[in-house]
Amino acid sequence: AQAELERSRSELRTKERLLNSTSARLKDFQAKVDEMRVGSREERESLKAVRRELEEARAALRKAGLDPVTGEWSRNLTRASTDAARDARCRARYGDDAVYNGRDGCV
């Protein structure tokens, strides 16, 4: 009976060590997963910021009349500059709120 009790205690200690080491490995793994999540979030935020900057740059190119995909000047550039000149003439003639409105002229 005494030998069986000692064997049971030995098995219990072995299982306890195994449980402790497994628990420690699990905690380490969870910490690594948490680090990966934080890194991923930071990377996603960084990527979002880069995408926003890229969209702003594309919008600026479009506003300037350059197609951001092909790099060619837009055909509407001449019309845009003509409309801007007409708007400027309207503002000079009728005040800051006046704009050129096609067939209606300055409104």
N, CA, C and O atoms as a GROMACS GRO file, in nm:
protein
  428
    1ALA      N    1   0.083  -0.120   0.000
    1ALA     CA    2   0.000   0.000   0.000
    1ALA      C    3   0.086   0.125   0.000
    1ALA      O    4   0.058   0.223  -0.070
    2GLN      N    5   0.195   0.121   0.081
    2GLN     CA    6   0.285   0.237   0.088
    2GLN      C    7   0.351   0.262  -0.047
    2GLN      O    8   0.367   0.378  -0.087
    3ALA      N    9   0.391   0.157  -0.116
    3ALA     CA   10   0.456   0.171  -0.247
    3ALA      C   11   0.358   0.227  -0.349
    3ALA      O   12   0.396   0.309  -0.433
    4GLU      N   13   0.233   0.184  -0.343
    4GLU     CA   14   0.132   0.233  -0.436
    4GLU      C   15   0.102   0.381  -0.410
    4GLU      O   16   0.081   0.458  -0.503
    5LEU      N   17   0.101   0.420  -0.281
    5LEU     CA   18   0.080   0.560  -0.245
    5LEU      C   19   0.195   0.646  -0.298
    5LEU      O   20   0.171   0.754  -0.351
    6GLU      N   21   0.319   0.598  -0.284
    6GLU     CA   22   0.434   0.672  -0.336
    6GLU      C   23   0.429   0.684  -0.488
    6GLU      O   24   0.461   0.789  -0.543
    7ARG      N   25   0.389   0.578  -0.555
    7ARG     CA   26   0.377   0.581  -0.701
    7ARG      C   27   0.269   0.681  -0.743
    7ARG      O   28   0.288   0.754  -0.840
    8SER      N   29   0.158   0.684  -0.674
    8SER     CA   30   0.050   0.779  -0.705
    8SER      C   31   0.096   0.922  -0.684
    8SER      O   32   0.067   1.010  -0.765
    9ARG      N   33   0.170   0.946  -0.574
    9ARG     CA   34   0.223   1.081  -0.547
    9ARG      C   35   0.322   1.122  -0.656
    9ARG      O   36   0.322   1.237  -0.701
   10SER      N   37   0.405   1.028  -0.698
   10SER     CA   38   0.502   1.056  -0.804
   10SER      C   39   0.431   1.091  -0.934
   10SER      O   40   0.469   1.186  -1.003
   11GLU      N   41   0.330   1.014  -0.968
   11GLU     CA   42   0.252   1.043  -1.089
   11GLU      C   43   0.183   1.179  -1.078
   11GLU      O   44   0.177   1.255  -1.175
   12LEU      N   45   0.132   1.208  -0.959
   12LEU     CA   46   0.065   1.336  -0.937
   12LEU      C   47   0.163   1.452  -0.955
   12LEU      O   48   0.130   1.553  -1.017
   13ARG      N   49   0.285   1.438  -0.900
   13ARG     CA   50   0.387   1.544  -0.917
   13ARG      C   51   0.425   1.560  -1.064
   13ARG      O   52   0.443   1.672  -1.112
   14THR      N   53   0.438   1.448  -1.135
   14THR     CA   54   0.471   1.453  -1.278
   14THR      C   55   0.361   1.525  -1.355
   14THR      O   56   0.389   1.609  -1.440
   15LYS      N   57   0.237   1.491  -1.324
   15LYS     CA   58   0.124   1.556  -1.393
   15LYS      C   59   0.117   1.704  -1.357
   15LYS      O   60   0.082   1.787  -1.442
   16GLU      N   61   0.149   1.738  -1.231
   16GLU     CA   62   0.148   1.878  -1.189
   16GLU      C   63   0.256   1.957  -1.264
   16GLU      O   64   0.230   2.069  -1.308
   17ARG      N   65   0.376   1.900  -1.278
   17ARG     CA   66   0.483   1.967  -1.353
   17ARG      C   67   0.443   1.986  -1.499
   17ARG      O   68   0.465   2.092  -1.558
   18LEU      N   69   0.383   1.883  -1.556
   18LEU     CA   70   0.337   1.891  -1.694
   18LEU      C   71   0.230   2.000  -1.709
   18LEU      O   72   0.232   2.077  -1.805
   19LEU      N   73   0.138   2.004  -1.614
   19LEU     CA   74   0.033   2.106  -1.617
   19LEU      C   75   0.092   2.246  -1.606
   19LEU      O   76   0.053   2.337  -1.678
   20ASN      N   77   0.188   2.264  -1.514
   20ASN     CA   78   0.252   2.395  -1.496
   20ASN      C   79   0.328   2.438  -1.622
   20ASN      O   80   0.319   2.553  -1.664
   21SER      N   81   0.403   2.344  -1.680
   21SER     CA   82   0.480   2.381  -1.800
   21SER      C   83   0.386   2.410  -1.917
   21SER      O   84   0.410   2.502  -1.996
   22THR      N   85   0.279   2.332  -1.928
   22THR     CA   86   0.182   2.356  -2.035
   22THR      C   87   0.112   2.490  -2.014
   22THR      O   88   0.090   2.565  -2.109
   23SER      N   89   0.078   2.520  -1.890
   23SER     CA   90   0.014   2.647  -1.859
   23SER      C   91   0.107   2.764  -1.892
   23SER      O   92   0.062   2.866  -1.946
   24ALA      N   93   0.236   2.750  -1.860
   24ALA     CA   94   0.333   2.856  -1.891
   24ALA      C   95   0.346   2.874  -2.042
   24ALA      O   96   0.351   2.986  -2.091
   25ARG      N   97   0.352   2.762  -2.115
   25ARG     CA   98   0.361   2.772  -2.261
   25ARG      C   99   0.236   2.837  -2.319
   25ARG      O  100   0.244   2.916  -2.413
   26LEU      N  101   0.121   2.803  -2.262
   26LEU     CA  102  -0.004   2.863  -2.309
   26LEU      C  103  -0.005   3.014  -2.286
   26LEU      O  104  -0.049   3.090  -2.372
   27LYS      N  105   0.043   3.057  -2.170
   27LYS     CA  106   0.050   3.201  -2.140
   27LYS      C  107   0.145   3.271  -2.237
   27LYS      O  108   0.114   3.380  -2.286
   28ASP      N  109   0.260   3.208  -2.265
   28ASP     CA  110   0.356   3.265  -2.362
   28ASP      C  111   0.292   3.277  -2.500
   28ASP      O  112   0.306   3.378  -2.568
   29PHE      N  113   0.222   3.172  -2.540
   29PHE     CA  114   0.157   3.173  -2.670
   29PHE      C  115   0.051   3.283  -2.676
   29PHE      O  116   0.042   3.353  -2.776
   30GLN      N  117  -0.028   3.298  -2.570
   30GLN     CA  118  -0.131   3.401  -2.566
   30GLN      C  119  -0.068   3.540  -2.575
   30GLN      O  120  -0.120   3.628  -2.642
   31ALA      N  121   0.045   3.559  -2.506
   31ALA     CA  122   0.115   3.688  -2.513
   31ALA      C  123   0.162   3.716  -2.655
   31ALA      O  124   0.153   3.829  -2.703
   32LYS      N  125   0.213   3.613  -2.723
   32LYS     CA  126   0.257   3.631  -2.862
   32LYS      C  127   0.140   3.664  -2.953
   32LYS      O  128   0.151   3.748  -3.042
   33VAL      N  129   0.027   3.598  -2.931
   33VAL     CA  130  -0.093   3.627  -3.010
   33VAL      C  131  -0.137   3.771  -2.987
   33VAL      O  132  -0.172   3.842  -3.082
   34ASP      N  133  -0.135   3.816  -2.862
   34ASP     CA  134  -0.172   3.953  -2.831
   34ASP      C  135  -0.078   4.053  -2.898
   34ASP      O  136  -0.122   4.156  -2.949
   35GLU      N  137   0.053   4.022  -2.899
   35GLU     CA  138   0.149   4.108  -2.968
   35GLU      C  139   0.121   4.114  -3.117
   35GLU      O  140   0.130   4.220  -3.179
   36MET      N  141   0.086   3.998  -3.174
   36MET     CA  142   0.057   3.995  -3.317
   36MET      C  143  -0.067   4.078  -3.348
   36MET      O  144  -0.071   4.148  -3.450
   37ARG      N  145  -0.166   4.071  -3.263
   37ARG     CA  146  -0.288   4.150  -3.284
   37ARG      C  147  -0.257   4.298  -3.279
   37ARG      O  148  -0.304   4.375  -3.364
   38VAL      N  149  -0.179   4.340  -3.180
   38VAL     CA  150  -0.143   4.481  -3.168
   38VAL      C  151  -0.064   4.523  -3.292
   38VAL      O  152  -0.091   4.629  -3.349
   39GLY      N  153   0.033   4.442  -3.332
   39GLY     CA  154   0.112   4.474  -3.451
   39GLY      C  155   0.024   4.484  -3.574
   39GLY      O  156   0.041   4.574  -3.655
   40SER      N  157  -0.068   4.392  -3.587
   40SER     CA  158  -0.158   4.393  -3.702
   40SER      C  159  -0.242   4.520  -3.703
   40SER      O  160  -0.260   4.582  -3.808
   41ARG      N  161  -0.293   4.558  -3.588
   41ARG     CA  162  -0.376   4.678  -3.580
   41ARG      C  163  -0.294   4.800  -3.618
   41ARG      O  164  -0.340   4.886  -3.694
   42GLU      N  165  -0.172   4.808  -3.565
   42GLU     CA  166  -0.085   4.922  -3.599
   42GLU      C  167  -0.054   4.923  -3.748
   42GLU      O  168  -0.053   5.028  -3.812
   43GLU      N  169  -0.028   4.805  -3.801
   43GLU     CA  170   0.000   4.797  -3.944
   43GLU      C  171  -0.121   4.838  -4.026
   43GLU      O  172  -0.109   4.907  -4.126
   44ARG      N  173  -0.241   4.794  -3.981
   44ARG     CA  174  -0.363   4.832  -4.053
   44ARG      C  175  -0.384   4.982  -4.048
   44ARG      O  176  -0.421   5.043  -4.148
   45GLU      N  177  -0.362   5.044  -3.931
   45GLU     CA  178  -0.377   5.189  -3.919
   45GLU      C  179  -0.276   5.261  -4.008
   45GLU      O  180  -0.310   5.360  -4.073
   46SER      N  181  -0.154   5.210  -4.011
   46SER     CA  182  -0.052   5.270  -4.096
   46SER      C  183  -0.092   5.258  -4.243
   46SER      O  184  -0.076   5.353  -4.320
   47LEU      N  185  -0.142   5.142  -4.281
   47LEU     CA  186  -0.185   5.121  -4.418
   47LEU      C  187  -0.302   5.213  -4.454
   47LEU      O  188  -0.307   5.267  -4.564
   48LYS      N  189  -0.395   5.231  -4.360
   48LYS     CA  190  -0.508   5.322  -4.384
   48LYS      C  191  -0.458   5.464  -4.405
   48LYS      O  192  -0.509   5.535  -4.492
   49ALA      N  193  -0.360   5.506  -4.326
   49ALA     CA  194  -0.306   5.641  -4.340
   49ALA      C  195  -0.240   5.658  -4.477
   49ALA      O  196  -0.256   5.762  -4.541
   50VAL      N  197  -0.166   5.557  -4.520
   50VAL     CA  198  -0.102   5.564  -4.652
   50VAL      C  199  -0.208   5.570  -4.762
   50VAL      O  200  -0.193   5.646  -4.857
   51ARG      N  201  -0.313   5.491  -4.748
   51ARG     CA  202  -0.421   5.493  -4.848
   51ARG      C  203  -0.489   5.630  -4.853
   51ARG      O  204  -0.521   5.679  -4.960
   52ARG      N  205  -0.511   5.691  -4.734
   52ARG     CA  206  -0.571   5.825  -4.732
   52ARG      C  207  -0.482   5.925  -4.804
   52ARG      O  208  -0.530   6.006  -4.884
   53GLU      N  209  -0.352   5.919  -4.776
   53GLU     CA  210  -0.258   6.010  -4.843
   53GLU      C  211  -0.260   5.988  -4.994
   53GLU      O  212  -0.257   6.084  -5.071
   54LEU      N  213  -0.266   5.862  -5.036
   54LEU     CA  214  -0.270   5.831  -5.178
   54LEU      C  215  -0.397   5.886  -5.242
   54LEU      O  216  -0.392   5.943  -5.351
   55GLU      N  217  -0.510   5.871  -5.175
   55GLU     CA  218  -0.636   5.924  -5.229
   55GLU      C  219  -0.632   6.077  -5.237
   55GLU      O  220  -0.680   6.136  -5.333
   56GLU      N  221  -0.573   6.141  -5.135
   56GLU     CA  222  -0.560   6.287  -5.138
   56GLU      C  223  -0.472   6.330  -5.256
   56GLU      O  224  -0.503   6.428  -5.323
   57ALA      N  225  -0.365   6.257  -5.280
   57ALA     CA  226  -0.276   6.289  -5.392
   57ALA      C  227  -0.349   6.270  -5.525
   57ALA      O  228  -0.336   6.353  -5.615
   58ARG      N  229  -0.426   6.161  -5.536
   58ARG     CA  230  -0.502   6.139  -5.659
   58ARG      C  231  -0.606   6.248  -5.680
   58ARG      O  232  -0.626   6.295  -5.792
   59ALA      N  233  -0.672   6.289  -5.572
   59ALA     CA  234  -0.771   6.396  -5.583
   59ALA      C  235  -0.705   6.527  -5.627
   59ALA      O  236  -0.761   6.601  -5.708
   60ALA      N  237  -0.587   6.554  -5.574
   60ALA     CA  238  -0.516   6.676  -5.614
   60ALA      C  239  -0.478   6.670  -5.762
   60ALA      O  240  -0.488   6.770  -5.832
   61LEU      N  241  -0.436   6.552  -5.809
   61LEU     CA  242  -0.404   6.538  -5.951
   61LEU      C  243  -0.528   6.558  -6.037
   61LEU      O  244  -0.523   6.627  -6.140
   62ARG      N  245  -0.639   6.498  -5.994
   62ARG     CA  246  -0.764   6.515  -6.071
   62ARG      C  247  -0.804   6.662  -6.075
   62ARG      O  248  -0.846   6.713  -6.179
   63LYS      N  249  -0.791   6.729  -5.961
   63LYS     CA  250  -0.829   6.870  -5.954
   63LYS      C  251  -0.740   6.953  -6.047
   63LYS      O  252  -0.786   7.052  -6.106
   64ALA      N  253  -0.615   6.914  -6.059
   64ALA     CA  254  -0.523   6.985  -6.148
   64ALA      C  255  -0.547   6.950  -6.295
   64ALA      O  256  -0.493   7.015  -6.384
   65GLY      N  257  -0.630   6.845  -6.319
   65GLY     CA  258  -0.661   6.809  -6.456
   65GLY      C  259  -0.579   6.694  -6.510
   65GLY      O  260  -0.583   6.666  -6.630
   66LEU      N  261  -0.504   6.626  -6.424
   66LEU     CA  262  -0.420   6.515  -6.467
   66LEU      C  263  -0.486   6.385  -6.423
   66LEU      O  264  -0.525   6.370  -6.308
   67ASP      N  265  -0.497   6.291  -6.517
   67ASP     CA  266  -0.554   6.160  -6.483
   67ASP      C  267  -0.451   6.083  -6.402
   67ASP      O  268  -0.342   6.056  -6.452
   68PRO      N  269  -0.482   6.046  -6.276
   68PRO     CA  270  -0.383   5.980  -6.191
   68PRO      C  271  -0.348   5.839  -6.238
   68PRO      O  272  -0.243   5.787  -6.200
   69VAL      N  273  -0.432   5.776  -6.318
   69VAL     CA  274  -0.404   5.640  -6.364
   69VAL      C  275  -0.315   5.641  -6.487
   69VAL      O  276  -0.212   5.574  -6.490
   70THR      N  277  -0.353   5.719  -6.589
   70THR     CA  278  -0.276   5.720  -6.714
   70THR      C  279  -0.165   5.824  -6.714
   70THR      O  280  -0.069   5.812  -6.789
   71GLY      N  281  -0.177   5.926  -6.630
   71GLY     CA  282  -0.078   6.032  -6.627
   71GLY      C  283  -0.097   6.134  -6.737
   71GLY      O  284  -0.012   6.221  -6.757
   72GLU      N  285  -0.208   6.124  -6.810
   72GLU     CA  286  -0.235   6.218  -6.919
   72GLU      C  287  -0.324   6.331  -6.870
   72GLU      O  288  -0.404   6.316  -6.777
   73TRP      N  289  -0.309   6.444  -6.936
   73TRP     CA  290  -0.393   6.558  -6.902
   73TRP      C  291  -0.536   6.531  -6.945
   73TRP      O  292  -0.561   6.474  -7.051
   74SER      N  293  -0.626   6.573  -6.861
   74SER     CA  294  -0.768   6.552  -6.889
   74SER      C  295  -0.815   6.643  -7.000
   74SER      O  296  -0.767   6.756  -7.014
   75ARG      N  297  -0.909   6.595  -7.080
   75ARG     CA  298  -0.965   6.678  -7.187
   75ARG      C  299  -1.051   6.790  -7.128
   75ARG      O  300  -1.075   6.891  -7.194
   76ASN      N  301  -1.096   6.770  -7.005
   76ASN     CA  302  -1.179   6.872  -6.941
   76ASN      C  303  -1.097   6.985  -6.882
   76ASN      O  304  -1.153   7.081  -6.830
   77LEU      N  305  -0.964   6.976  -6.891
   77LEU     CA  306  -0.880   7.080  -6.834
   77LEU      C  307  -0.906   7.214  -6.900
   77LEU      O  308  -0.915   7.316  -6.832
   78THR      N  309  -0.918   7.215  -7.033
   78THR     CA  310  -0.943   7.341  -7.103
   78THR      C  311  -1.076   7.398  -7.060
   78THR      O  312  -1.088   7.518  -7.035
   79ARG      N  313  -1.176   7.312  -7.053
   79ARG     CA  314  -1.308   7.359  -7.011
   79ARG      C  315  -1.303   7.411  -6.868
   79ARG      O  316  -1.363   7.514  -6.837
   80ALA      N  317  -1.231   7.340  -6.780
   80ALA     CA  318  -1.220   7.383  -6.640
   80ALA      C  319  -1.153   7.519  -6.631
   80ALA      O  320  -1.197   7.606  -6.554
   81SER      N  321  -1.046   7.539  -6.708
   81SER     CA  322  -0.979   7.669  -6.702
   81SER      C  323  -1.066   7.778  -6.762
   81SER      O  324  -1.065   7.892  -6.716
   82THR      N  325  -1.143   7.744  -6.867
   82THR     CA  326  -1.236   7.841  -6.927
   82THR      C  327  -1.344   7.878  -6.828
   82THR      O  328  -1.377   7.995  -6.812
   83ASP      N  329  -1.402   7.776  -6.760
   83ASP     CA  330  -1.505   7.803  -6.659
   83ASP      C  331  -1.450   7.887  -6.545
   83ASP      O  332  -1.518   7.977  -6.495
   84ALA      N  333  -1.327   7.859  -6.504
   84ALA     CA  334  -1.265   7.937  -6.396
   84ALA      C  335  -1.247   8.082  -6.439
   84ALA      O  336  -1.269   8.174  -6.360
   85ALA      N  337  -1.207   8.102  -6.564
   85ALA     CA  338  -1.190   8.239  -6.614
   85ALA      C  339  -1.324   8.310  -6.619
   85ALA      O  340  -1.333   8.427  -6.583
   86ARG      N  341  -1.430   8.240  -6.663
   86ARG     CA  342  -1.564   8.300  -6.667
   86ARG      C  343  -1.612   8.334  -6.527
   86ARG      O  344  -1.671   8.440  -6.504
   87ASP      N  345  -1.588   8.241  -6.431
   87ASP     CA  346  -1.625   8.269  -6.292
   87ASP      C  347  -1.553   8.392  -6.239
   87ASP      O  348  -1.612   8.475  -6.170
   88ALA      N  349  -1.425   8.405  -6.273
   88ALA     CA  350  -1.347   8.520  -6.227
   88ALA      C  351  -1.403   8.650  -6.285
   88ALA      O  352  -1.411   8.751  -6.216
   89ARG      N  353  -1.442   8.646  -6.414
   89ARG     CA  354  -1.501   8.766  -6.475
   89ARG      C  355  -1.633   8.802  -6.407
   89ARG      O  356  -1.662   8.919  -6.383
   90CYS      N  357  -1.714   8.698  -6.377
   90CYS     CA  358  -1.843   8.723  -6.310
   90CYS      C  359  -1.822   8.784  -6.172
   90CYS      O  360  -1.891   8.878  -6.134
   91ARG      N  361  -1.724   8.730  -6.096
   91ARG     CA  362  -1.698   8.783  -5.962
   91ARG      C  363  -1.648   8.927  -5.970
   91ARG      O  364  -1.685   9.011  -5.888
   92ALA      N  365  -1.565   8.955  -6.071
   92ALA     CA  366  -1.513   9.092  -6.085
   92ALA      C  367  -1.626   9.188  -6.120
   92ALA      O  368  -1.627   9.302  -6.074
   93ARG      N  369  -1.720   9.142  -6.199
   93ARG     CA  370  -1.828   9.227  -6.245
   93ARG      C  371  -1.942   9.239  -6.143
   93ARG      O  372  -1.996   9.348  -6.123
   94TYR      N  373  -1.980   9.125  -6.078
   94TYR     CA  374  -2.101   9.124  -5.996
   94TYR      C  375  -2.079   9.094  -5.848
   94TYR      O  376  -2.176   9.088  -5.772
   95GLY      N  377  -1.956   9.076  -5.804
   95GLY     CA  378  -1.930   9.049  -5.662
   95GLY      C  379  -1.881   8.908  -5.637
   95GLY      O  380  -1.880   8.823  -5.726
   96ASP      N  381  -1.840   8.885  -5.512
   96ASP     CA  382  -1.774   8.759  -5.476
   96ASP      C  383  -1.864   8.636  -5.486
   96ASP      O  384  -1.813   8.525  -5.503
   97ASP      N  385  -1.996   8.653  -5.477
   97ASP     CA  386  -2.085   8.537  -5.481
   97ASP      C  387  -2.125   8.497  -5.622
   97ASP      O  388  -2.187   8.392  -5.641
   98ALA      N  389  -2.092   8.578  -5.722
   98ALA     CA  390  -2.135   8.551  -5.859
   98ALA      C  391  -2.052   8.440  -5.921
   98ALA      O  392  -1.930   8.432  -5.901
   99VAL      N  393  -2.120   8.353  -5.999
   99VAL     CA  394  -2.052   8.248  -6.074
   99VAL      C  395  -2.112   8.241  -6.213
   99VAL      O  396  -2.226   8.285  -6.235
  100TYR      N  397  -2.037   8.186  -6.306
  100TYR     CA  398  -2.087   8.167  -6.442
  100TYR      C  399  -2.174   8.043  -6.445
  100TYR      O  400  -2.134   7.937  -6.396
  101ASN      N  401  -2.293   8.055  -6.503
  101ASN     CA  402  -2.387   7.944  -6.503
  101ASN      C  403  -2.433   7.912  -6.644
  101ASN      O  404  -2.553   7.915  -6.673
  102GLY      N  405  -2.340   7.883  -6.732
  102GLY     CA  406  -2.375   7.841  -6.867
  102GLY      C  407  -2.464   7.939  -6.940
  102GLY      O  408  -2.428   8.055  -6.957
  103ARG      N  409  -2.580   7.890  -6.983
  103ARG     CA  410  -2.668   7.974  -7.067
  103ARG      C  411  -2.729   8.092  -6.992
  103ARG      O  412  -2.770   8.189  -7.054
  104ASP      N  413  -2.735   8.084  -6.857
  104ASP     CA  414  -2.791   8.195  -6.780
  104ASP      C  415  -2.690   8.307  -6.759
  104ASP      O  416  -2.726   8.415  -6.712
  105GLY      N  417  -2.565   8.282  -6.794
  105GLY     CA  418  -2.462   8.384  -6.774
  105GLY      C  419  -2.421   8.389  -6.627
  105GLY      O  420  -2.415   8.287  -6.560
  106CYS      N  421  -2.393   8.508  -6.580
  106CYS     CA  422  -2.351   8.526  -6.440
  106CYS      C  423  -2.472   8.528  -6.349
  106CYS      O  424  -2.568   8.601  -6.374
  107VAL      N  425  -2.467   8.450  -6.244
  107VAL     CA  426  -2.577   8.450  -6.145
  107VAL      C  427  -2.520   8.468  -6.007
  107VAL      O  428  -2.595   8.471  -5.909
   0.00000   0.00000   0.00000
